[in-house]
Amino acid sequence: IGPKGLLAGKTRVLVTHQIQYLAQSTSILMMRDGSIVEQGSYQELMRKKTDVYQLVTEFGNDSSDEEAADDGLMTTESGEQNEHLEDDAENLPAGEALQLSTTPRSARRGSIRSNASVRTLRRPSVTSVHQRGKVAKADQPKNNIIVEEQMRQGSVHRSVYLAYAKACSYTSVFMYILSMIFSQGASILTSLWLTYWSSKNDSGNVDRNTMYYIGVYAALGLSYSILTVFQSIILQVHCAIRSARVLHQEMLHSVLRSPMAFFDTTPMGRILNRFSKDQSTIDEVLPRSFSGYSRTLFQVASVLLVVTISTPSFIIVIIPFSFVYLWLQRYFIATSREIRRLDSVSRSPVFAHFQETLGGISTIRAYRQQKRFIQGNEFRLDQNLRAYYPGIAGNRWLAFRLETLSSIIIFGSAFMSVVSLSRDVAVDPGLVGLSLTYALSITQTLNWMVRQYTEIESNIVSVERLQEYIELKPEAPEIIEDNRPPQEWPAEGRVDFINYETRYRPGLELVLRGVNCSIRPHEKIGICGRTGAGKSSLTLSLFRIIEAVSGQILVDGQDISKLGLYDVRSRFSIIPQDPVLFAGTVRFNLDPLGTKTDQELWQALSDSYLKDHVSQMEGGLNAM
């Protein structure tokens, strides 16, 4: 029916609410309450600036605002276009369609994934590289579809550590700590035994029982090696793998059991970020951080213990410096933790933009919008990398102060040993040498201890983020044992809507108000209405994709809100609006649950005129 269609030379009457088609019409009639309120050509109505003019201008403004709010960003150029929108609408030629977004304002079908690429291509202008710094956050409307990702602040709550320990298994954690204590004890005893051996073989008193000392030393060394291997097995095999598997399974189950409102308000990139980067951190980085921290913690404790035993007066130096060390650690960790959170939150838009680009790559090329999408990707990467430099600077800040602190500890150990000798206090030279040897290693150990603890604080944020998804509010129970329908339900197929009202999620307006109707068995019902009238909402209500605010839906007299979701959804069938094919065989796509016979599957293919095609495929029903 268009200007170049088969009916181009005929008189065509179009009843529509799609305002973008008005410019192609020869004559426009606007009706209200059964009466014609305005009539004329498009140019005439634009010059009069009455009702049709208001509709066109408001439609353009609303579409532009909606697009900017959906993406969370507004450019300085879009404001200039809105100022000239009225003039553009008035001067638009009759044969040219309005180039405005047709996306409705209603958040009725919150899913925007399929429309994301088209909507972004209809924006008025391309933001240049020089203007990217001018991008500002738009005010988010109350009913915005996409919910902004929340970033927690402050220290990670103790419950997050307990959740990770529970995922690792409390028994495994206890065994790991115990093996770490014993292995570090064996390491200290090895050094002390060497000190004792050397003191027995000074120039004045030579002990020739060499094999005895070698045997004890070898036994201690072997014990240390065995305990080290044991603790590594516990950490890497039991704790690391188990925690990653448990947290992943819990998050996957929670996400799959979440209501559709969650997927409508959460970009796919944000979910992918949890299942990729955060899960990878828990799989690989977090166990390594815990291993490094526990090892350096016990090494520092060993150094302080040996130095204090050899020179008891050293405790005077240790006490004040312990407070300084704790202050440095807390100060640095607070900053590093927030930088890591900023990094995690700013990475989600990168994933989302990349996925949208891949999904709409053909459309992007068709509209020659490659440059704009490259700039959008670069901007999001820049935002994500802004936390990198402060992180490096913070590490250098910490290293300088810890090395200064370590140097003072080494000086204090040596100074106290000299003071003890000058006061004729009995000091074992071997122990003094051992304490100085240990003290010399404390610089690097302290550095790594704080860094590893910081890594734990930073990486445990991934567990915190997974916990957010694990604790998502689920849908109704799949099965309610006390209220299961009969095996043959629904036997008749009668459906009754009684004062039924529903909305897509809390905070939005009702999409169905006071629906009352009865559908008798074997009736074929057609539901008519314009876009957004609620046709799909009725279907979603039957499958309880959206829950009732008030009222009931009775199927054969059974209130479906009182039944489990599995009992409801498994008894109904639906042909979706958009076809979906899963990776797998033809059989799996036809019968994913494996409940149908081959004869039934071939009959279904025959009914859909696909039997001949599938028969020619190698493998038939088992063809990939």
N, C-alpha and C positions, 0 to 999 in steps of 0.2 A: 504493500500500500504506500510505499515511499515515492519520492519524486521520480525515480527510475524503475519502479516496480511494474508488474503486469497491469495494475489498475491505475497507472499514472494518468490516463486520459479520462478516467471516470470520476464521478462525484463520490467522495468517500466521507463517511460520518464516523468520527472517532470519539468515543467516550473514554476519557482518561484523566488521571490525576498526575501524570508524568509531565511536569512543567517544561522540561527541556524540549518537548515536541511542539510547543506552541508556535515557535518561530517558523516552522515549516507549514503552518496552516494558513489557508486563504482567508477564512473567516472563523472567529472565535466567539463562542457563546458561553458565558459563565452563569451557572444556575445555582440558586440557593432556595431551599424549602419548596422545590417544585416550580419555581418561577425564574425567568431570565432576568438577571440583574445587570448584565453588561454584555455588549455585542459590538463587534468591529474587527478590523484587521489587526495584526500584531503591532504594526507601527502606530496606528491610531490609539490603541489602548496604552502603549508605552508613553505616548505624548500626553494623554489625559492624566496619567499617574493616579489611577484609581485602584480598584481591587486587584485586577490582574497584575498591574505594575507592582503593587505591594507584594503579591505572591512571588513574583520573579525575583525581586531584590532580596526579600527575606530568605528565599530558598538558597540564593547564592551565598549570603552571609552565614546562614546556618551551616551549609556544607563546608565552607572554609573553616569556620570555628571548630566544627566536629573533627575535621582532618587534623588540624593542629593539635587538638586536645588528645586525640587517639595516639599520636606519636610522642606527645609530651614536649614538643619543640615548636617554636614559632620563629620565622625569620623576619628581618626588618622589612623585606620587600613585600611580604604578604599584606602588611598594613596599608602600603601604598596602593595595592590593587583594590582592596576593599573600599578605599576612598573614591576610586573611579568606577566602581561597580555599577552605580546607577547610570552614569553616562554611557558605559559600554552596553548596558541592557537597552537603553533607549535608542542607540544608534545601530543596533544589530540588524543586519539585512534579513529580509523575510526568508530567504532560502538557506540560511545558515543556522544550524542547531546550536543551542546554548551548550558551551563546553563546561558543564558543571557536574560535580559528583552526584550520582544517583543513589548514593548510600543513604538510607533512611536514618533519621535521628533516633528512632526507637532502638533501645538496647535489647529488643525482644529476643533476637537470636544472637546472643552475645558473641558467638564464635566469629572472629574476624580474620581467621587465617586465610580463607579462600579469597577474601577481598583486599588483603593487605597490599599486594603488588599493584592492583588496578587503582586503588585509592591514592597511593603515593604518586603514581604517574600523572594524576590529574591536578597536582598542585600547580600554582601559577608560575613559579619561577624556580630557577636553580641557584642555590646559595653558592657563591664563589668561595674559593679558598681563603681569600682575605676576609670574608664576612663570617667565617666559621666561629671566630672568637666572639661575635656579637650574638650568638644564639643564646636565648634565655629560656628559662623554664616557664611554661605556661601555667596559669592557674588551672588546677584540675577540678572539673565540675564534680558535683556530689555524686552523680550517677555515671561517672566515667567507667567505661567497660574494663579497661586494663587497670588493675590495682598496682600502685607503686610498690616496689620491693622494699621491705622494711629492713633497716640495718640496726642491729642492737649495738648498744654502747656500754662501756665499762668492762669490768673483768668478767671472764666467762664463769657462769654459775657452777657451783660444786656439783649440781645434779648432772651436768654434761659429762664431767669426769666419771661420775658414778655410772652413767649410762654406757660410757665406753668400756669401763671396767666390767660391767655386767655382760656386755657383748663379747668381751674377751674371755669371760668366765672368772669368777672370783677365785676359784681354786687355782687356775693357771697363773693369775696375777700373784697370789700368795707364794706359789712355788717359785716363780721367777724372782721375786724379792729375796726369798730365802736362799736360793742358789747364788744370787748376786752377793749377798752378805758373806756366804761361805767362800766364794771364789776370791773376793777381795781380802778376806781374812787369810786365805792361803797365800796370796801375793805378799801381804805384809810379813807373814811368818817366814816366807822365803828370804826376804831381805834381812829380817832380824837374825835368821839362822846364819847367813853369810857374815853378818857383823859379829855374831858370837864365835863363829869359826875363826875369823881373822884375829879376834882378841885372844884366842887360845894358841895362836901361832905367831906371837910376837917374838922378837929376838931373844928374849930371856926365857921363854917357856914354849918349846916346840912340842906340839901334840902330833904324834906320828900315826894316830888312828884315822888315816885319811878316808878309808872306805866307809867308815861309820858316818862321817860328815857328808860324803858324797851320796850315800844311800838315803839319808834323811832329806837332803836337798832335792834329790831326784823324786822322792815320794811327794814332797810338797809341790814341786813343779808339775808332776803328773796329776795331782789332785786339782791344782789350779786349772790345768788344761781341760780335764774332764768336766769340771764344774762350769767352765766357760762354754764348752760345747753344749752342755745340758741346758744352760740358760738361753743360749741362742736358739736351740730347738724349741724350747717352751715359747719364746717370744715370737719367732718367725713362723713356726708351724701351727702352734695352738692359738696363741693370742691374736696375731696379725690376720691370719686367714679366717679364723672363726669370727672375729669382730667385723671384718669386711663383708663376709657372707651374711651374718645376722643383720647388720644395719642395712645392707642392700635389700635383703628380702623383706624386712619390715617396711622400708620406704616404698618399695615396689608395691607391696600389698596395700599400703595406705593410699598411694596415689591411684591405684586401680579401683579402690573402693571409695574414692572421693566423688562427690556429686558433680554433675556437669558444670555447675556454676564455677567450680574451681578452674576448670580448663578454659572457660569463657573469660575469666579475669586474669589468667596467668599465661604470659607468652611462652611459647614452646622453648625458646632459648633459655629461659629461666629454669625450666624443668631439666633441659639437657645439661645445663651447668651443674646441677646437683648430681645427676647421674654420671657425669664425665669428670670434671675437674675435682669436685669435692670427693667423689668416690675414689678417684685415683689417689688423692692425698691420704685418705684413710687406708687404702690398699698398700701404698708404698712408703710414703713420707712419714706418717705419724709413728709407725712402729720403730723406724730408724731414729726418730727424734727421741722417743722414750728410751730406747737403748742407749743412745749417746748421753742423755741427761743422767740416767741412773748410774752409768759407768763413771762419768766425771764427778757426780755427787759423792760416790763412795771413794773415789780417788782423792778428792779434796779432804774428805773426812779422814782418810788414812794419813795424808800429809800433816794435817793439824794434830792428829793423835801422836804420830811419831815425833814431830817437833816438840810437842808439849811434854812427852815422856822424857826426851833427851834433855830439854831445858825447861823445867817447870815454870820459870819466870816468864816464859814466852806468852803465857796466857794473859799477861798484862797488855800485850800488844794486840792479841787476837780479839779480845772482847770489843773494844771500840771500833776496830776495823770491820768486824762482823756487821755492825749496824750500818756503817758506811756502804758496805757491799750490798746489804739488803735494800738500802735506799736507792742505790744505782740500778739495781735489778728491777725494782718496782717502777721507777721512773722510765726506764727504757722499755719495759714490757708494755706499759700502758700505751705508749706511742706506737710501738711495733704492731700491737694487736689491732689498733684502729686502722693502721695502714693496710693490714692484711684484709680487714673487713671491707675497706674501700675497694681494694683490688677485686675481691670476690663479687661485690655488688655491681661494679662497673664492667665486669666481664660478661654478665648476662646479656646486655644489649648487643655485644659483639656477636654472640651466638645467634640471637634472634634476627639481627640484620643479615647475617650470613645465610641463615636458613631461608628467610624471605627472598633474598636475592637469587638463591638457587631455585626456589620454587617458581619465581617469575622471570627467569633468565630470558626466555623467548620474548616475553612482552617487553622487557627492558630493552632488548636489542631492536625490537620492532619500532619502539618509540625513540630510539637513539638516546637513551638515558644512562649509558654506561658511565659517563663522566660524573654524573651526580651521585650514582651509587658508589663509585670508587671514593668520592669525597666523603660520603656518609660513612663508609667503612673506615677511612683514615681518621675521621673525627672521633668515632667510637674507640678506635685503637689508641688514639692520643689520650682520651679520657681515662682509659684503662691503665695506660703507662705513666700517668701523672704520679702514681704512688711509688714508682720504682726509685726515682732519685732520692726522695726523702728516706726511703728504706736504707739505701747505701750510705747516705750521710749519717743516719742514726747508728749504723754498725761501726763506722769510723769513730764516732763520738764515744761509743761504749768501749771500743778497743783501747783508746788512749787512756781512759780513766782506769780500766782494769789492769793495764800494764803498769801504770803508776802505782796502783794498790799492791800489785804482786811484787814490785821492786821493793816497796817498803817492808813487805812481809819477809822477803829474803834478807834485807838489811837487818831487820829486827831479830831474825833467827841467828844470824852470825854475831850480831852485837851482844845478844844475851849469852851466847856461848863464851865469848871473850870475857864478859863481865863475870861469869861464873868461875872461869879459870883464875881471874885476877883476885877473886875473893877466896881462893884456895878451897872452893867447893869441889867435891869429888865428882868428876865428869868422865864418863866413858868416851874416849876418843872415837871409838867405832860408832857409837850412837850419834855423836856430834856430826861425824862425817855423813852418816845416813840421813840425819835430819836436814843437813845442808843440801844433800843430793835431792831429797824429796822437795825441799823448798824451791830449788831451782826450776823444778817442773811445774810449779803452781801457776806461773804466769799463763802458760798455754791452757792448763787445765781449767783455771778460773774463766778464761775467755770462752772456752768451749762450753763450760757449764751454763753460763748465762745465755749464750747463743742457743744452746739446745733447749733450755727452758723457754726461751723466747719462741723458738720454733714450735714447741709444744703448745704454748699459749696461742700462737698464730694459727697453727694447723688444727688445733682442737675446735676452731671455729667451723671447720668442715663438719665435724660431728654435730655441732650446734645447729648448723643449717640443715643437716639431714634430719635432726630431731624435729625441726619445724614441720617437715613434710610427714614424718612418722606420726606426729600428733595432729594431723589434719582431721577435721570432723568428718567421719565417714557417712555414707548413705545409711538408710535403714537396714536392719539385719537381713541377710539373704534368706534365712530360714527361721521361722518362729515355730518351734516344736509344738507348743501348746495350741497353735491355731493354724493347722495345715489344711488346705482344701481337699475334698475327695479326689481320688485318682482320676475320675472321669470329668472333673471340673475343667472348663465350663462345658457342660453337656448340651445346653440349649443355645447359648450365645446372646442372651438378652443383656443390654447395657443401659443403665439408668444414671443420668447425671442429676443430682439433687442439690440445688443451690450451690453449685460448684464454683469456687473462686481460687485463683492461683496467681503466683508471680514467679519470675525466673530466679530471683534471689532477694534476700532481705534488703530493704532500702529502695527497691524499684516499685513502680506502680503495678497494680493488678493488670494482668493480660487477659484474664477471663473473669467476668463479673456475673454472678448469679445465674449460671447456666443451668437450665432445667430442660431435659429432653429424655425420651425413652426410645431406644432402638430395639425393635422386636427381632426375634430369631429369623435368620435367613433374609433379612432386609438388606438391600444395597443402598447405602446412604452416600450422597454427595454433599460436601460442605463447601459453600461458595462464599467468597469474600475477597476484598482487595488485599494487597500486601499489608501485613501487620494486623489483619483482622482477628487472628487467633486460630487459623486452621491447623497449623503445625502444633500449636500449643495443646490442642485437644488430643492429638496423637501422643505427644510427650507425656501428657497427664495419664493416659491409659497405661503407659509403660512405667509410670512413676519416675520419669527422668526429672520432672519437677513435681514437688509435693503440693498437696492442697493446703491453702490457707484456711478455708472453711468449706463445708459441704462434703458430699460423698460421691463416689463412683461405685455403683453396684453392678457386678457381673454375675448373672444368675442368682441375684439376691445376696451375693457375698461382697462385703465392703473390702475393696482391694487394699485400702490403707492399713487394714489390720493383718494382712498377710505378708510373708517374707517376699523380698524382691525376686528371688529365684522362682518361687511358686507363681508369681505374677508374670514375669517376663518369659519364662519357659513355656507358658501355655498360650501365648499370643504370637502371631507372626506379622511381619511388616516387610513391605518392599520399599527400601530407602529411596530417597530422591536422587542420590548420586551413587552410581555403582562403585563397588570397592572390590578389588582383587588382591588377595594375599599371596605372598611368596609361598609356593608349594604346588601340589598336584591339583588337577581338576577335581578329583574326588574330595580333597580337603576343602576346596573352595565351595563345593556344593553341600558337603556334609561334614563340617568341622568336628562335630561330636561323634561321628561314626555310628549313627543310629539307623541309617537307611541301607536297604539292599541295593545291589547293582541294578536290578530291574527298575526300582523306583528312581534311581539316579538317571538311567537312560530315558525313562519316561519324562522326567523333568526336562532333560535336554531336548527331547523330541517336541515337547510342548512349546519350548522357546526357540525352535527351529535351529538348534545347534548340534543336533545328533550327527548329521552328516560330516560336519566340520571336525568334531571331536573324534569321530570314528577314523578319520584319515590321519589323525595325529599319532605319532609313535608312542605306544603305551596306552592309548585310549584314556580311560578314566585316571590312570596313573601317570599321564603325561604331565610334565612340568610346565 
